[in-house]
Amino acid sequence: MVNDTQAVLIKAQDQLTQRDVDQHLERLAKFKQFMPRYRDTQALGAVAAMVVTDEVADYAYRQGLFVLAQSGENVVILNDAQFQPQGGNWGKKPGFDPLARLLPLLRPA
């Protein structure tokens, strides 16, 4: 799903596993490299499944992914109000910003 400023990259399964989440994170980390026309778009990740265990849902949530699951005849978003989507930083260490480390070196003394 894409609009002018954001793209949501969704992996859908019948039953979601941690391995599925990890594979999706690997693809998300490469998205802008292989789809350069979206380089200025905020990429958000999501996983969706008919069956999602609490453990896998929590793991995906902690990785910064939206988690969608079947609830009766509907699909619900399992993320709570405190959720902060990763927004394209997959594969990077939390809190690691290489540009922030370089900027002081580039400024004149």
GIFENUR-V483407 format. One record per residue. N is the residue number from 1. SS is DSSP state (a for helix, b for strand, c for the rest). PHI is phi as a letter, one per 40 degrees, with the letter a starting at -180 (* if undefined). D_FIRST is the distance of its C-alpha to the first C-alpha in whole Angstrom. Layout:
BEGIN
n:ss:phi:d_first
N:SS:PHI:D_FIRST
N:SS:PHI:D_FIRST
END
This chain:
BEGIN
n:ss:phi:d_first
1:c:*:0
2:b:b:4
3:c:b:7
4:c:c:11
5:c:b:11
6:b:b:8
7:b:b:6
8:b:b:5
9:b:b:7
10:b:b:8
11:b:b:12
12:b:b:13
13:b:b:17
14:b:c:20
15:b:b:21
16:b:c:20
17:c:b:23
18:a:c:23
19:a:c:23
20:a:c:20
21:a:c:18
22:a:c:21
23:a:c:19
24:a:c:16
25:a:c:17
26:a:c:19
27:a:c:16
28:a:c:14
29:a:c:17
30:a:b:17
31:a:d:14
32:a:c:15
33:a:c:18
34:a:c:17
35:c:b:14
36:a:c:16
37:a:c:15
38:a:b:12
39:c:c:15
40:c:c:15
41:c:b:12
42:b:c:12
43:b:c:10
44:b:b:10
45:b:b:10
46:b:a:11
47:b:b:13
48:b:b:13
49:b:a:17
50:b:c:19
51:b:b:22
52:b:b:22
53:c:c:25
54:a:d:26
55:a:c:26
56:a:c:23
57:a:c:21
58:a:c:23
59:a:c:23
60:a:c:19
61:a:d:19
62:a:c:22
63:c:c:20
64:c:g:17
65:c:b:15
66:b:c:13
67:b:b:15
68:b:b:14
69:b:a:17
70:b:c:19
71:b:b:22
72:c:g:24
73:c:c:22
74:b:b:19
75:b:b:16
76:b:b:17
77:b:c:16
78:c:c:19
79:c:c:18
80:c:c:21
81:c:c:22
82:c:c:23
83:c:c:20
84:c:b:19
85:c:c:16
86:c:c:17
87:c:g:14
88:c:g:15
89:c:b:18
90:c:c:18
91:c:g:22
92:c:b:23
93:c:c:26
94:c:d:26
95:c:g:28
96:c:c:28
97:c:b:28
98:a:c:29
99:a:c:29
100:a:c:31
101:a:c:34
102:a:c:34
103:a:d:34
104:a:c:38
105:a:c:39
106:a:c:38
107:c:c:40
108:c:c:43
109:c:c:46
END
